[in-house]
Amino acid sequence: MTAFRIKIFFLMCLTASTILWGRASYSETSISEQTLTSDIIIEEMYQPGSGLPLGKVQSVRGEAIVFHRNPTVGYRIQAGLPLYAGDIMHTRETAWILCRLIDGSHIVLTPKTTLTILQSSYNSSRKISVTSLDLKHGSARFKLNPMPDLYSYDYKVRTELCLTRAREADFVVQANPESTEIVAFENSRLEVTSMAQPEDITFLSDFQRTIVSETIISPTVETLSREDIEIMMTGVPTALSGALAAGGTKDESPVPKTEDSLIEEDIVED
């Protein structure tokens, strides 16, 4: 990958931070670009999805659409909207979304990205949290903020070509039909598994990157240079508020103790 592409990639991630602060059971709802551009119906009156909310949209810039499992009926995304299992979020060419899930993680979707929330749950009594996401295409940044004293925390991001698992991390996944690129920022520990070779695991830590594709038999890990790190930090205020500042403080918003408390305190607020 050229240095120019690296710079563009990281500047996109930083823009999201500054402006805004797994194929699984829903594969049948995958959205094609043809469907997104010509066949969808945009309802003016928002209707909630099925079950309990799994999170909410915290901020949005530009036009973005959410589908409740049905890829032909969508709703314009607005700040404060709840998110549900099976929700498919799609950003248009100039749109950015910041959302927060019930497990405390934050996600930024960059323009022209499609992400499905397969699952996100937090059980306070059993101290277990599970989140599974499917990134069909585009680029998204994931900032994990695990709740204290968890026995088990499983966070998965799936693309066409690989599965990325994390426990505590700040990372970017960029997916296209030919390859998936994963970049780990500070305080990150990632496990990347290629769909073609599920028995092999690639480990990433702070400021490392790997690329998975059908033509790469064994993905390599590249440690980013000091120049690359400085590019990532360019334009970020010293005390950037929000959960996605690389190397910044964690989100200090109240942590819900149950799914019900999240609904009451963090989702159904005006």
ChimeraX attribute file (.defattr): number of C-alpha atoms within 10 A of each C-alpha:
attribute: neighborCount
match mode: 1-to-1
recipient: residues
	/A:1	6
	/A:2	6
	/A:3	9
	/A:4	8
	/A:5	10
	/A:6	14
	/A:7	15
	/A:8	13
	/A:9	15
	/A:10	18
	/A:11	17
	/A:12	15
	/A:13	22
	/A:14	22
	/A:15	15
	/A:16	24
	/A:17	22
	/A:18	16
	/A:19	13
	/A:20	19
	/A:21	15
	/A:22	25
	/A:23	21
	/A:24	13
	/A:25	10
	/A:26	18
	/A:27	15
	/A:28	11
	/A:29	18
	/A:30	18
	/A:31	22
	/A:32	11
	/A:33	10
	/A:34	9
	/A:35	13
	/A:36	17
	/A:37	9
	/A:38	9
	/A:39	12
	/A:40	17
	/A:41	13
	/A:42	15
	/A:43	11
	/A:44	9
	/A:45	8
	/A:46	13
	/A:47	10
	/A:48	14
	/A:49	16
	/A:50	13
	/A:51	8
	/A:52	15
	/A:53	23
	/A:54	25
	/A:55	28
	/A:56	24
	/A:57	20
	/A:58	20
	/A:59	19
	/A:60	21
	/A:61	19
	/A:62	14
	/A:63	17
	/A:64	25
	/A:65	19
	/A:66	25
	/A:67	25
	/A:68	22
	/A:69	24
	/A:70	17
	/A:71	20
	/A:72	16
	/A:73	16
	/A:74	25
	/A:75	20
	/A:76	17
	/A:77	23
	/A:78	19
	/A:79	15
	/A:80	18
	/A:81	22
	/A:82	25
	/A:83	27
	/A:84	25
	/A:85	23
	/A:86	23
	/A:87	25
	/A:88	28
	/A:89	24
	/A:90	30
	/A:91	24
	/A:92	17
	/A:93	13
	/A:94	12
	/A:95	19
	/A:96	26
	/A:97	28
	/A:98	24
	/A:99	21
	/A:100	24
	/A:101	26
	/A:102	27
	/A:103	29
	/A:104	22
	/A:105	24
	/A:106	24
	/A:107	23
	/A:108	23
	/A:109	27
	/A:110	26
	/A:111	23
	/A:112	16
	/A:113	23
	/A:114	27
	/A:115	27
	/A:116	31
	/A:117	25
	/A:118	24
	/A:119	21
	/A:120	22
	/A:121	21
	/A:122	23
	/A:123	14
	/A:124	15
	/A:125	9
	/A:126	10
	/A:127	14
	/A:128	17
	/A:129	21
	/A:130	16
	/A:131	22
	/A:132	20
	/A:133	24
	/A:134	25
	/A:135	26
	/A:136	25
	/A:137	19
	/A:138	19
	/A:139	25
	/A:140	25
	/A:141	24
	/A:142	22
	/A:143	24
	/A:144	25
	/A:145	19
	/A:146	19
	/A:147	18
	/A:148	8
	/A:149	9
	/A:150	15
	/A:151	9
	/A:152	12
	/A:153	18
	/A:154	17
	/A:155	24
	/A:156	20
	/A:157	23
	/A:158	26
	/A:159	24
	/A:160	20
	/A:161	19
	/A:162	23
	/A:163	22
	/A:164	22
	/A:165	19
	/A:166	20
	/A:167	17
	/A:168	18
	/A:169	23
	/A:170	29
	/A:171	29
	/A:172	23
	/A:173	22
	/A:174	21
	/A:175	25
	/A:176	16
	/A:177	12
	/A:178	11
	/A:179	17
	/A:180	25
	/A:181	16
	/A:182	23
	/A:183	25
	/A:184	25
	/A:185	24
	/A:186	16
	/A:187	14
	/A:188	20
	/A:189	19
	/A:190	25
	/A:191	16
	/A:192	24
	/A:193	21
	/A:194	26
	/A:195	17
	/A:196	13
	/A:197	13
	/A:198	11
	/A:199	8
	/A:200	14
	/A:201	16
	/A:202	16
	/A:203	17
	/A:204	23
	/A:205	19
	/A:206	18
	/A:207	20
	/A:208	21
	/A:209	22
	/A:210	18
	/A:211	22
	/A:212	25
	/A:213	20
	/A:214	15
	/A:215	9
	/A:216	11
	/A:217	11
	/A:218	15
	/A:219	18
	/A:220	12
	/A:221	16
	/A:222	13
	/A:223	15
	/A:224	16
	/A:225	11
	/A:226	10
	/A:227	10
	/A:228	15
	/A:229	15
	/A:230	10
	/A:231	16
	/A:232	22
	/A:233	17
	/A:234	11
	/A:235	12
	/A:236	15
	/A:237	10
	/A:238	9
	/A:239	9
	/A:240	15
	/A:241	17
	/A:242	17
	/A:243	25
	/A:244	29
	/A:245	27
	/A:246	22
	/A:247	12
	/A:248	15
	/A:249	13
	/A:250	15
	/A:251	18
	/A:252	11
	/A:253	10
	/A:254	10
	/A:255	18
	/A:256	19
	/A:257	15
	/A:258	16
	/A:259	18
	/A:260	13
	/A:261	13
	/A:262	22
	/A:263	19
	/A:264	12
	/A:265	12
	/A:266	22
	/A:267	23
	/A:268	13
	/A:269	10
	/A:270	7
